[in-house]
Amino acid sequence: MSRQRILISQATIVNEGKQQVADLLIADGMIEKIADKIDVDGVDRVIDAQGLYLLPGMIDDQVHFREPGLTSKAEIATESKAAVAGGTTSYMDMPNVNPTTTTLEALEAKYELGAQKSWANYSFYFGGTNDNAELLPKLDPKSVCGVKVFMGSSTGNMLVDQQAALRAIFTNSPMLIATHCEDTPMIKANEVEYKERFGEDIPAAEHPNIRCREACYKSSSMGVELAKETGARLHILHITTADELELFEPGPVEGKKITAEACVHHLWFSEEDYAEYGHKIKCNPAVKKASDRDAIRQAVKEGRIDVIATDHAPHLEEEKSNTYFSAPAGLPQVQQSLSALLDMVHDGVFDIETIVDRTSHNVARLFEIDKRGFIREGFWADLVLVDMNRPHVDDKAHNLYKCGWSPWEGHEFKSSVIGTFVSGELKYYQGEFAEFTPGCRLMFDR
């Protein structure tokens, strides 16, 4: 892997709650120096970043890139390339693929795919099931991001619905446990009721009533209780209700054993949007009331929600046009996620320091990622250059997903990603990609 010495000149660096205009030198993939002014001698390339913001690249702790086995919808190559164009430099991919990532052999095979195909840095979750808890102590905490547990619906045999199995996973996991929390029996009962009322063609707007707030709270509260009993390190993904927020403590992530994540689409959309978008915003757990969205935004600001991610989950557009029970849940968004969050900065919902903290710093802290997630000398140069005042319209022509669509099509974002550095390589700049080189496997300082 060939890495140039690159000088980024006079960028507004946003890092660890502060902004400063400075030069930054990249050498051997790492941030070698940050200073008011750095001599350009011996540098291969100088990028004039005056007027641009330099952020640590987004670390997305929840994506579904669909490989292996579901590659009609997406692939590691296509989705990671889209992620880089959107300002994401590292991601953690979920185990509900085919075959599921629930054996040590399947996990290692997936890492081999990442090493061959991923534009961004990568890690892969090991999937917990009702019958594989004995494998957890064999996982290497330094090279695997975490254990994913579906305490709600999933594919294959990945729903963990036996209390003894859950307790075994929470007791035996040598690393962070990330959970999808929805109560399946409650949802199944709702499905029967709504099918009797509407037949197969249930309106998309009923989705948050079927995947109801009570199902979310029941499962999340059970997960928190079990984590407190066992001492497990628990991270609950994609919180969607105001009710669940009481389960988490506000404040800095350091020292917390129970943390929470919010996703970009739950910070953006609300139930009023089903009328326009229909099943395109159908996801599990569901987009809910505007009051829930606003409560989650406030929880992000106060540190009750520790991380912002995407849950990027692409499906083909024609699948989304099916009737309710045949329209799959999930939406693609890694290419638009940072732009959407920066729109919220423009709109006064968040400040840019909070976005950086929740999309990068805190992910690095709670997963204990080695030398990433911060703009510091001696850390990997995972960086994104952003023009806060260059609008762009989201459209199919520039969409890089294999599924070919995004829920933001036609929206004019107020900011644009100008360049993305992955482990010191400028992989995307001014709309163009460098020649493909793979990202790095994330390592963890545990």
Secondary structure, DSSP 8 states (H G I E B T S, - for coil): -----EEEEEEEEEETTEEEEEEEEEETTEEEEEES----TT-SEEEE-TT-EEEE-EEEEEE---TTT-TTT--HHHHHHHHHHTTEEEEEE-S-SSS-S-SHHHHHHHHHHHHHH-SSEEEE-EE--TT-GGGGGGS-TTT---EEEEES--STT-B---HHHHHHHHHH-SS-EEEEE--HHHHHHHHHHHHHHHTT---GGGHHHHS-HHHHHHHHHHHHHHHHHHT--EEE-----TGGGGGS--S-STT-SEEEEEEHHHHH--GGGHHHHGGGG--SS----HHHHHHHHHHHHTTSS-EEE--B----HHHHTS-GGGS------TTTHHHHHHHHHHTTSS-HHHHHIIIIIHHHHHHTBTT-SS--TTSB--EEEEETT--EE--GGG--STT---TTTT-EES-EEEEEEETTEEEEETTEE-S-----B--B--
